[in-house]
Amino acid sequence: MTEKNILLIDDEETIQEVVQVGIGIEAGWQVAIASSGWEGINLAQNQQPDAILLDVMMPDMDGIDTLSQLKNNDKTSTIPVIFLTAKAQAEEKNQFQSLGVVDVITKPFNSMTLASKIAKILDWEM
Amino acid sequence: MAGAKKSPTKKLFYEAVFKHSLEAIAILNRQGLIVEVNPAAVRLFGASKKKLVGKAIDNFGQTSLDWRQLPEQGEIQFQQFKGEIKAVEYSLVRDFLPQYNLLILRDISEVRLNALAQLKLHHQRVELFSEVTLKIRQSLQLSEILQTAVAEVQRILQADRVLIYQVFANGTGMLIEEAVLPEYKPILGMKFPEEVFPEEYRQLYTRGRVRAIADVRAADAGLAECLIEFMDEWMVKAKLVVPILQNFKSTTEPEGDRLWGLLIAHQCQATRQWTDFEQELMQQLADQIGIALSQGELLENLEGLVAERTAELRQEISERAKAEAALRRSEEQLRLIANGLPVLIAYVDRQQHYRFNNRAYQTWLGLSPPEIYDRHLLQVHGAAEYQQICQYVATALRGETVTYERDLLLQDGCVHSLSITYIPHLQEQDKVQGFFALTSDISDRKAIERMKDEFISVVSHELRTPLTSIHSSLKILATGKLGSLSTQGERMLKIADEQTERLVHLVNNVLDLQRIQSGKITMNKQACHAQELMLEAVQAMKTLAQEQDIQLSVRGSDFMVWADRDYIVQTLTNLVSNAIKFSPSNSTVVLSAANEPQPKPHLKQQSTSYITFAVRDRGQGIPQDELETIFERFQQVDSSDSRKKGGTGLGLAICRQIIEGHGGRIWAESCLEQGSTFYFTLPELIQLESDRHD
């Protein structure tokens, strides 16, 4: 199994924790945490993660604005972004994909199967 | 023989005949000159024999007369010596003796004059009769007819008194009309008992008897003493009585003349010999009175009928007026109600012209009544708006009710959300006459819906995030990687995990239902194989079925339907999930699809082909009275089901929304203790493909 570095941008601390622990247990990947869009963009530039899990609904800068910044930044534009959202439905999923996200994972999700989902989306071997 | 006289000679006979003949005889020679005339001829020509002999007979002709050309018999006129014109019949015997001609003439001047006088008299009588008849007939009023009749008879006959006596059914009678000279006492109104005019007399008069009595006192008059006294009292010297007969028509008795009364003329001054003419005139006038009476009765009958019909018509008119007044009141009430309603009401005819609108319509559109009434939709709403609504107008004019929503900038400067319904006005043979347009402002409802949507969205988001944490935490704990739990601890963890799953499911369903109902979901319809849809649902439910020891079976041909794949699989999955939950172990849940015609009740004119899907289980069954309510939110057959079986109570409500969103129908049939079958229909692809090609 190839070790992957994942960046989670989500303002919910409990989500941060269960994702970090779940992915760690399931796949043994490293999960870096950012609690806001700005922090996420900085971390993404510096750490160049393999994939970014981005929450859509966040205070100040929401997921859509953060995505826009990431895609407009040469250093981060190629990093695959997966949206985490409680709102996403089929038609919104299409809308988000047109903005440049690879896929959408709908809350509530099971963090113990999250790594498998990401691997399937990004076609990674596990 | 002694004393015997000698018989006269023939010559003497002839001479006597010639001399005493009343016919004028003239003997003419070959040239037509008179050679001999008898005394009658002398009288006829008005000249002495001496003057006549030697004169040419031609000279006596009123006009030039050529005796040679005269036929043997005929009539001619000639002039006497004193100038008088005479009309004569003649007989000419040519050559009665050699060289001599015999001319016999008879004076017919008097006969002619008499005939002419008779003719004139007859003519005068006819004219008189016509004149009186006309006067009598001019009126159809009985009293006027009788009055005219007595007045005219009195005038023409110069009678002193003329009466009309009416005979009543019981034999009594009364003098009902009179024309009398002022010097004599009137007897109008006098009544007579039956004895005065008994049945036998009435019979005689009915048969047409006419009594002309020149002298009432004369023995041949045959009047009873009492009657003579009566006549004396009224100074009657002579009288003429004729019957007034009326042609009697009856449906129950034989037709015939009925004695209506008598027309009586009195002469008071002196006795009077009544001439035939007078009698005839009286009779004819009485006949005319009879005819007039019949006409009068007919008129009375007719007037009766007219009066009856008039009364009926008055009644009808009165009732109609009442009905119209009621209709006007009803219309007024309707208008008041229509004006009082906070909705826009209008009626538009087939040609798309406004025929009615309530006050709100004017207020909202900011238009005066003339700017709406009789105007075309295009004129009232403008080209841009008309373009938007014309498809709905066309639907209504095809006879289908249609409802749509529009956001419009109204007179108050605000954008209003409007719900507009067109209801077709159908008359005989379902012909569309126009449509009723009902428009209501749903801005408030829309605002509430938006608030509700936002609320559900926020709540679901706010629930989903902690649920993710709880769910994930439990899953992590369950791995045992963070440490071991006691058996009871693991049991508690399992309960927490299952209930979290249920909560997740509920939140997902609430959001699903809300989104479908709000119309935010766009069905991504495409061609789908019915069998593939069923197999996909079976695949998703395979694990659950195995856990419950249930077999899943798919049957049916491979029909094509026009549907949103994901939503139909969701529907099938939901139905199969329910079937598994409520089926006993070791039973089979059967999925099938068939092309069975299912009428679509709200569309009369279109018949679309539908594929019917069925999911059949062998479960406990559903009571008949709950087969409909189970498709409503949070409605389960047993309220404990949701706890036992883990359902949310929203699954079937979501299924119904999805199927109705496809233009299909969903329902259930069930037999208690034997199982239930859930059906839904979807449009078959063939129909829609042909539509798409159009």
Boltz contact constraints between the chains, C-beta under 6 A:
constraints:
  - contact:
      token1: [A, 12]
      token2: [B, 465]
      max_distance: 6.0
  - contact:
      token1: [A, 14]
      token2: [B, 469]
      max_distance: 6.0
  - contact:
      token1: [A, 15]
      token2: [B, 469]
      max_distance: 6.0
  - contact:
      token1: [A, 18]
      token2: [B, 469]
      max_distance: 6.0
  - contact:
      token1: [A, 18]
      token2: [B, 472]
      max_distance: 6.0
  - contact:
      token1: [A, 18]
      token2: [B, 473]
      max_distance: 6.0
  - contact:
      token1: [A, 21]
      token2: [B, 476]
      max_distance: 6.0
  - contact:
      token1: [A, 22]
      token2: [B, 472]
      max_distance: 6.0
  - contact:
      token1: [A, 22]
      token2: [B, 476]
      max_distance: 6.0
  - contact:
      token1: [A, 25]
      token2: [B, 479]
      max_distance: 6.0
  - contact:
      token1: [A, 25]
      token2: [B, 481]
      max_distance: 6.0
  - contact:
      token1: [A, 86]
      token2: [B, 461]
      max_distance: 6.0
  - contact:
      token1: [A, 86]
      token2: [B, 464]
      max_distance: 6.0
  - contact:
      token1: [A, 107]
      token2: [B, 464]
      max_distance: 6.0
  - contact:
      token1: [A, 107]
      token2: [B, 468]
      max_distance: 6.0
  - contact:
      token1: [A, 108]
      token2: [B, 464]
      max_distance: 6.0
  - contact:
      token1: [A, 108]
      token2: [B, 467]
      max_distance: 6.0
  - contact:
      token1: [A, 108]
      token2: [B, 468]
      max_distance: 6.0
  - contact:
      token1: [A, 108]
      token2: [B, 471]
      max_distance: 6.0
  - contact:
      token1: [A, 108]
      token2: [B, 504]
      max_distance: 6.0
  - contact:
      token1: [A, 109]
      token2: [B, 468]
      max_distance: 6.0
  - contact:
      token1: [A, 110]
      token2: [B, 471]
      max_distance: 6.0
  - contact:
      token1: [A, 110]
      token2: [B, 472]
      max_distance: 6.0
  - contact:
      token1: [A, 110]
      token2: [B, 475]
      max_distance: 6.0
  - contact:
      token1: [A, 111]
      token2: [B, 472]
      max_distance: 6.0
  - contact:
      token1: [A, 112]
      token2: [B, 475]
      max_distance: 6.0
  - contact:
      token1: [A, 112]
      token2: [B, 476]
      max_distance: 6.0
